[in-house]
Amino acid sequence: MTQIQNEERKSKVILVGVKEQGDIEFDYSMEELKSLSQACDMEPVARIDQNVSERNQTFYVGKGKVEEIGERVKSLEAEYIIFQNSLSPSQLRNLQKEIPAVVLDRTSLILEIFKRRAKTREAKMQVEMAELQYMLPRLSGIGASLSRQGGASGSLSSKGAGEKKLELDRRKIEKRIGELRRTLEEIDKDRNTQRKRRNTSSLPKVALVGYTNGGKSTIMNKMLAFCSQKEEKMVMAKDMLFATLDTTVRKICPGDNKDFLLSDTVGFVSALPHHLIKAFRSTLDEVRYADLLLHVVDFSHVHYKEQMKVTKKTLEELGAGMIPTIYVMNKGDKVVNKETFPEETIPKIVGNKIYMSAKEEKGMEQLLQMIQEKAYASYRDTCFFIPYSCGGLVSYLNENAQVTYQEYVNQGIKMEVRCHEKDYRKYREYVVK
C-alpha cells in the first residue's frame, strides 16, 4: 500500500466519483470523501464525477475519463487521486499505469487516517493487520517486484531458487499477519479478564457510540467535569474524524449513589472497511456488553439521518442492535437559529431522545438523569436480612449490588442494597420490609 507523506505542505488531491443511476447519496458520499482527505492533511483541488449505468471493470471510470484525470493531474500538479469507492486490485493496477499520480481509494485513505491516529500498541497492531490484509491481494500491482530472485538453496529468504519476489512478499505478509493475530488474541484475553471484572461489578455499563466526530469524547469529558472528577481522567476530544481509536472506560459518579461505567469507542463511518471492523472487533466488543447505549448524533450535520442509519447498521453487524438506547442529538447550539429548532428548546427531551449541546454544557444534567433512569430501570432498592450461616450471600451482594447500609445484629446482617431485579427475585426469601 502506498504511504502518504505527512508533510507540513498539504498534498494536492483530486477526488473522483462514479454516480450510478438512482444513487441519491452520491453527493453526500463525495462530501464525506472530501472531509476524509482533509483529515489526512490533503488539499482537494478538484472533483471529477461521471454518471454511468454501470462501473467500468477495467478502470472503474471510462477510458476517456481516465485521460481527463491525467490531464487535470498535470495542469493542477496534483499528487494524489482518490476514488470514491474501493478499487479492485486490477483496477488499481490499470489506473496507476495511466495516471501520473498516486492512486488511492476510500479504503486506503481511511486506513491511512487510522494509521496516523493510532497511539497505543494495540491500536497500531490492529491498523497494521487491517492494512496488510488490504494489501495482500494487491501485491500484483507492484510492478518491478516481479523480478526473479536467485540464491543458494536452503536459505529462507530465497527458498526455491528463482522464486518470484511477489511470492516472497506474500509469504512475509502472511507471516506478519499471523504474528499480529496471535499477539492481539493475547491482548484480547487480557481485555476479557478486565471485562469480566467489570461485569462482576454492580455498576451498569454504558457505551458511547455514533458516527465519527459526533461529540462522544466531548460528552465523556463534560460528564467527568460535571461530576467534579479528576482532569487526568479526561480523554482527547478534537474536531476531527476518528480522533478516538482506543476504547476508554471511566467511572461516572454523579453523587447520588447511582454511579455507572461509561466507555468511549471508535466512531463509525459509511462503508467502514471490512478489514478495520474485523481488526477492531475486540475493541468494539465493549459495545456488545453494554447495558445501555448513548447514540451520539451530530444534529447540526445536514446528513445526520443518514449517519444515524450507518451507526444503526454497524451496531446490528456487531450484535448490539437490541441494546436499549438513548439518542443524544448533540451540537444543537449550531441550529438554534433555525425556525424549526428555536433556542429555548435546548435542552429538550422527546421520548428516548435528548436535544442538547455538550460543548456549551446545555443538557448535561438532563442527560445524566436519563442515563440513571434507563441504566437502573432493572434495579430496585430493597432490604435483606441475611443469617450468619449464609455468609456467601453477603459476599455476593457486596460484589454484585450497591450496598447503602449494613448492620450486624444478633441473628444476622441487615443490608440495604440496590440490586438487579433478577437477584431480588432469586433471594426474595431474605427480603424484609
Residue pairs with C-beta under 8 A, 6 or more apart in sequence:
1 108
1 111
1 131
1 134
1 135
1 138
2 102
2 104
2 108
3 112
4 11
4 40
4 42
4 80
4 102
4 104
4 112
5 11
6 41
6 116
7 41
10 41
10 42
10 43
11 41
11 42
11 43
11 79
11 80
12 42
12 43
12 45
12 76
12 77
12 78
12 79
12 80
13 37
13 42
13 43
13 44
13 45
13 78
13 79
13 80
13 81
13 82
14 44
14 45
14 46
14 47
14 48
14 69
14 72
14 73
14 76
14 78
14 80
14 81
14 82
14 101
15 30
15 33
15 34
15 37
15 44
15 46
15 47
15 48
15 82
15 84
16 47
16 48
16 49
16 50
16 61
16 69
16 81
16 82
16 83
16 84
17 26
17 29
17 30
17 33
17 47
17 48
17 49
17 50
17 83
17 84
18 49
18 50
18 52
18 55
18 60
18 61
18 84
18 85
19 26
19 49
19 50
19 51
19 52
20 52
20 53
20 54
20 55
21 53
25 306
26 49
28 303
28 306
29 84
29 270
30 47
30 49
30 84
32 269
32 270
33 82
33 84
33 106
33 109
34 44
34 47
35 241
36 106
36 109
36 110
36 113
36 241
36 269
37 44
37 82
37 109
38 44
39 113
39 240
39 241
39 242
40 109
40 112
40 113
40 116
42 80
42 82
45 76
45 78
46 72
46 76
46 78
48 65
48 68
48 69
48 72
50 61
50 62
50 65
52 61
52 62
55 61
56 62
56 63
57 91
58 90
58 91
58 94
59 65
59 66
59 91
59 94
59 95
59 98
60 83
60 85
60 87
60 91
60 95
61 69
66 95
66 98
66 99
67 98
69 81
69 99
70 98
70 99
70 100
72 78
73 81
73 99
73 100
73 101
74 100
78 101
79 101
79 102
80 101
80 102
80 103
80 104
81 95
81 99
81 101
81 102
81 103
81 104
82 104
82 105
82 106
82 109
83 95
83 103
83 104
83 105
83 106
84 106
85 105
85 106
85 271
86 105
86 106
86 107
86 271
86 273
87 95
87 103
87 105
89 137
89 138
89 140
89 141
92 103
92 105
92 138
92 141
93 138
93 140
93 141
95 103
96 103
96 141
104 112
106 271
107 134
107 273
107 275
108 134
110 269
110 272
110 273
110 276
111 127
111 130
111 131
111 134
111 273
111 275
111 276
113 241
113 242
114 123
114 127
114 130
114 242
114 245
114 276
115 127
115 128
115 131
117 123
117 242
117 243
117 245
118 124
118 126
118 127
118 245
119 245
119 246
120 245
120 246
122 184
122 187
122 246
122 283
123 245
123 246
123 283
125 180
125 183
125 184
125 187
126 184
126 276
126 279
126 280
126 283
127 245
127 276
127 279
128 176
128 180
129 177
129 180
129 181
129 184
129 275
129 279
130 273
130 275
130 276
130 278
130 279
130 280
131 275
132 173
132 176
132 177
132 180
133 177
133 275
133 278
133 279
134 273
134 275
135 173
136 170
136 173
136 174
136 177
139 145
139 166
139 169
139 170
139 173
140 166
142 166
142 169
145 165
145 166
145 169
146 164
146 165
146 166
147 164
147 165
148 162
148 163
148 164
148 165
149 158
149 162
149 163
149 164
149 165
149 168
150 158
150 161
150 162
151 157
151 158
151 161
152 158
152 161
153 159
153 160
153 161
157 168
184 279
184 282
187 282
188 282
191 282
191 285
195 285
195 286
195 289
198 205
198 249
198 261
199 205
199 289
200 399
200 400
201 261
201 399
201 400
202 399
202 400
202 401
202 402
202 418
202 419
202 420
203 251
203 259
203 260
203 261
203 402
204 260
204 261
204 291
204 292
204 375
204 376
204 379
205 260
205 261
205 263
205 289
205 290
205 291
205 292
206 252
206 260
206 261
206 262
206 263
206 290
206 291
206 292
206 293
206 294
206 371
206 375
207 262
207 263
207 265
207 286
207 287
207 290
207 292
207 293
207 294
208 216
208 217
208 219
208 220
208 262
208 263
208 264
208 265
208 293
208 294
208 296
209 216
209 265
209 268
209 287
209 293
209 294
209 295
209 296
209 311
209 315
209 320
210 216
210 267
210 268
210 294
210 295
210 296
210 297
210 307
210 311
210 328
211 267
211 268
211 269
211 296
211 297
211 298
211 307
211 308
211 310
211 311
212 241
212 242
212 243
212 266
212 267
212 268
212 269
213 239
213 240
213 241
213 242
213 243
213 267
213 298
214 267
214 296
214 297
214 298
214 307
214 330
214 331
215 237
215 296
215 298
215 330
215 331
215 358
215 359
216 244
216 264
216 265
216 267
216 294
216 296
217 235
217 236
217 237
217 243
217 244
217 264
218 237
218 330
218 358
218 359
219 294
219 296
219 328
219 330
219 358
219 367
220 234
220 235
220 237
220 248
220 250
220 262
220 264
221 234
221 235
221 237
222 358
222 359
222 361
222 364
223 252
223 262
223 364
223 367
223 368
224 230
224 231
224 233
224 234
224 250
224 252
225 231
225 234
226 361
226 364
226 365
226 368
227 252
227 253
227 254
227 255
229 250
229 252
229 253
233 250
235 244
235 248
235 250
235 264
236 243
236 244
237 243
237 244
241 267
241 269
242 266
242 267
242 269
244 264
244 265
244 266
244 267
245 266
245 280
246 266
246 283
247 263
247 264
247 265
247 266
247 283
247 284
247 286
248 263
248 264
249 261
249 262
249 263
249 264
249 286
250 261
250 262
250 263
250 264
251 259
251 260
251 261
251 262
252 259
252 260
252 261
252 262
252 368
253 259
254 368
254 372
256 372
257 402
257 404
257 418
258 372
258 375
258 376
258 418
260 371
260 372
260 375
263 286
263 287
263 290
265 283
265 284
265 286
265 287
266 280
266 283
266 284
268 310
268 311
268 314
269 310
270 306
270 307
270 310
272 314
277 284
277 314
277 317
281 318
284 318
285 318
287 293
287 315
287 318
287 320
287 323
288 318
288 319
288 320
288 323
290 320
290 323
291 323
291 324
291 375
292 323
292 324
292 325
292 326
292 371
292 374
292 375
293 315
293 320
293 323
293 324
293 325
293 326
294 325
294 326
294 328
294 367
294 371
295 308
295 311
295 312
295 325
295 326
295 327
295 328
296 328
296 330
297 304
297 307
297 308
297 327
297 328
297 329
297 330
298 304
298 307
298 330
298 331
299 329
299 330
299 331
299 332
299 334
299 335
299 355
300 331
300 332
300 334
300 335
301 307
301 331
308 327
312 321
315 321
315 323
324 374
325 352
326 352
326 353
326 354
326 367
326 370
326 371
326 374
327 352
327 353
327 354
328 353
328 354
328 356
328 367
329 353
329 354
329 355
329 356
330 356
330 357
330 358
331 357
331 358
331 359
332 341
332 345
332 346
332 347
332 355
332 356
332 357
332 362
332 363
333 346
333 357
333 359
333 360
333 362
334 357
335 341
336 342
336 343
336 345
336 346
337 343
341 355
345 355
346 355
346 356
346 357
346 362
346 363
347 354
347 355
347 356
347 357
347 362
347 363
347 366
347 367
348 354
348 355
348 356
349 355
349 366
349 370
352 374
354 363
354 366
354 367
354 370
355 363
356 362
356 363
356 364
356 366
356 367
357 363
358 364
376 418
378 420
378 421
378 422
379 418
379 419
379 420
379 421
380 418
380 419
380 421
380 424
381 404
381 416
381 417
381 418
382 416
382 417
382 418
382 419
382 424
382 431
383 414
383 415
383 416
383 417
383 431
383 432
383 433
384 393
384 397
384 414
384 415
384 417
384 427
384 430
384 431
384 432
385 412
385 413
385 414
385 415
385 430
385 432
386 393
386 394
386 397
386 412
386 413
386 415
386 430
387 411
387 412
388 411
388 412
388 413
390 412
390 430
393 427
393 430
394 413
394 415
397 403
397 415
397 417
397 419
397 423
400 419
400 420
400 423
401 417
401 418
401 419
401 420
401 423
402 417
402 418
402 419
403 415
403 416
403 417
404 416
404 417
404 418
405 414
405 415
405 416
406 413
406 414
406 415
406 416
407 413
407 414
407 415
414 432
424 431
